[in-house]
Amino acid sequence: MKNLQQIIYLLACILVLAVAAVQRDGKLLGNYVLSKDKQVTKNKIDTLRTLDDGTVVLNTTYLAKDVKGFAGVVPLEIYLKKGKVQQVKALHNSETPEFMHEASELLDRWNGKTTEQALAMRIDGVTGATYTSNAIIGNMKAGLQYAAKNVKETSFFDKLDLRAKTIIGLFVVLMAAIIPLFVKNKRYRVFQLLLNFVVLGLWGGTFISWSVLVGLMSGGINVWISLIPIVMLITAFVYPLFGKKNYYCTHVCPLGSVQELAGMANHNKWKMSKQTTEYLDHFRKVLFWVLMLLMLAGVWSQWMDYELFVAFVFNSAVWVIILIAVVFILLSFFVPRPYCRFVCPMGSLLKLPTTKVTKWV
């Protein structure tokens, strides 16, 4: 009976994310839901066209339809003249504006190169916008191959992100997903929390947030570049079905990790009355449902782009979010995990499959 309730809640979460994806982007798993949107897209997109001055313009919408960032596809227009790249423009996409702005610095890297030279280039992604960067690089590769009449099946290793950041990040998230199931050691826990904060958070900018989940639901999951988020999703949504509730929040989440580390540095915590704790918990629930209504109604769904997790992507996060994140970390010295317990909309979603209905009324 308990597992059935958890499965029903899990299905409800998936349904909510699907509705939010359609409301925000008009897409579900990479496909336009509204027939009108499909028709408009087909009518307006030409893979290759030639301008009056002889410039060839490549549109990668169809060429790289399986290449996705965090929130979906990131199509480009590549301008070629006399066999050289003149400029690259990003087309409309569903990526978080701050991430897209940060990754857009890549667009000038290929200018002045021939198609052969551009294809031979090894371009590193922008720190803080890894998945969007990979999507831009993948679109460029698909477009340039098409232009060079050298379209070929991408090898298995070409699909994988084999950079040190990704490999180490995958190793760390697997450690967080597996080792705490068998090892209950305080020193190891401190070590794992540090790894979560530094590697997954500060270095990789990888986490689960509403924006990430809705983006994955909208654009679909590119398995080859999303191995770390996939492991996180398993710990967040599958582990609770086997009795490991709140596992992601407790053992994996980089924001939760840094709050707990801050709390370990000070043993003199503020004493909060039971009534105060109940009021704050009630605030979290009210905030959650208000944000859900706004999202499902298609009103100010941009709130998803301002969860505190975005502070880890400090190169593109707005300063207000970074400041609020710092305030909550400082508050963690005196109140255990304050953001997790009394604010986090993502944490509220993850609590649903393991919470009785009466506790949410």
Secondary structure, 3 states (H helix, E strand, C coil): CHHHHHHHHHHHHHHHHHHHHHHHHCEECCEECCHHHHHHHHHHCCCEEECCCCCEEEECCCCCCCCECCCCECCEEEEEECCEEEEEEECCCCCCHHHHHHHHHHHHCCCCCEHHHHHHCCCCCCCCCHHHHHHHHHHHHHHHHHHCCCCCCCCHHHHCCCCHHHHHHHHHHHHHHHHHHCCCCHHHHHHHHHHHHHHHHHHCCCCCCHHHHHHHHHHCCCHHHCHHHHHHHHHHHHHHHHCCCCHHHHHHCHHHHHHHHHHHCCCCCCCCCHHHHHHHHHHHHHHHHHHHHHHHCCCCHHHHHHCHHHHHCCCCCCHHHHHHHHHHHHHCCCCCCHHHHHCCHHHHHHHHHHCCHHHHC
